[in-house]
Amino acid sequence: MTAAERISNALRKGKSNAVSLADMCIISGLDNRHTRLVIEDMRRKGAVICSSECGYFYPADRSELSRYVKRERSRASSISQTLRSAERLLEEWKGQE
C-alpha cells in the first residue's frame, strides 16, 4: 500500500475527527515534510482534503468545506500581496542591470 493510500484510508469526515500531522506521519511512514508533500499531491490530483489546527480531514458538510475554502482563499490572497512587493523590487533591480 502506498503512503497516499494509507493517508486516504486514515482520513475521517469532519473537523472533529481530524488526524494530526504527527499521526499522519506514523500512518504514512514518512517524515513531516514528505507527508505534507503526499497530501499536497493528493489534493492536486483532486482529493478534497481539508486541514485546520486540529489536523487533516475530509469535509463533513457544505459549511465545513466553505470555511476551509474561505481560509485558503485568504492565505492565497496574503501570499499574492507579498509576491507583488517582491516582484516590484525585482523589476526595479532589473532596470539597474
N, C-alpha and C positions, 0 to 999 in steps of 0.2 A: 504494500500500500504506500502511495506517495505521501509526502508531507501535506500537500494540498488536500488529499482525500482524508487524511487524519484530522486536519483542521476542520474541513467541511462537516465531518461526522460529529465533531465535538461541539460545534456551534449550536446554540439553542435560540428559540424565538423569545424576544423580549429583553429589554434592558435589565430587568430584574434577574434575568438568567445569564447575564454577560459572563464570558470566560476571560479571566485576566491574561495579560501578555505572558506573565510568568507561567501560568498553567498551559497556555498555548505552546510555549517553548518546550515544556515537558512532553506534551502530546505530540508535537511535531518532531521532536528530537533535534531541534535546531536552536541556535542562539537567538537573542532578541532581534538583531539586525536581519538575519535570514528569515526568521518567522514573519517579520513585517514585510519583507520583500515577497514572500509567498502570498501573503494576504493581498498585497498590492496587485500582484499578478492575477490572482483570482478575481479581484474587482475589475481589472481591465478586461478580463475575459467575460464579464457580465454578471458575476456573483454580486448580489446586493448584501454587503456585509457592513453593518453599522458599527461604530465604535463610540465609546464615551470614556469618562474617567473610570468607569467600572470594568471596561474590557470590550470584547468583541461579541456581536450577537446579530442574529437575523431580525429584521423589524417584525414586530408582532401585529402592528396595525398601521393605518394611514398616518395617524398622529405621530407615532414614533418615527416613522420614516420622514415625515415632514420636518420634525425637529432636527433630525440628522442632516437633511438636505440644507436647511437654513444655516446650521452651524458650519457645514463645509463650504457653502457659498460665501459666508463671512470670512472664513480663512482664505479662500481663493482671492477675495477682494483685497484683503490685507497684503497678501503676497504680491498681488499685481501693483498695488500702490508703492510698495517697497522697490519693486523692479523698475518702475517708472523713474524714480530718482536715480538709481544706478545707471539706467540707460541714458538719461540726460547727461550725466557725468562722462559716460563712455563716449558720447557724441562730442562733448567738449574736448576731451582728450584726443579724439580722432582728428579734430581740426588743428591740433597743436603738433602733429607729427610732421 
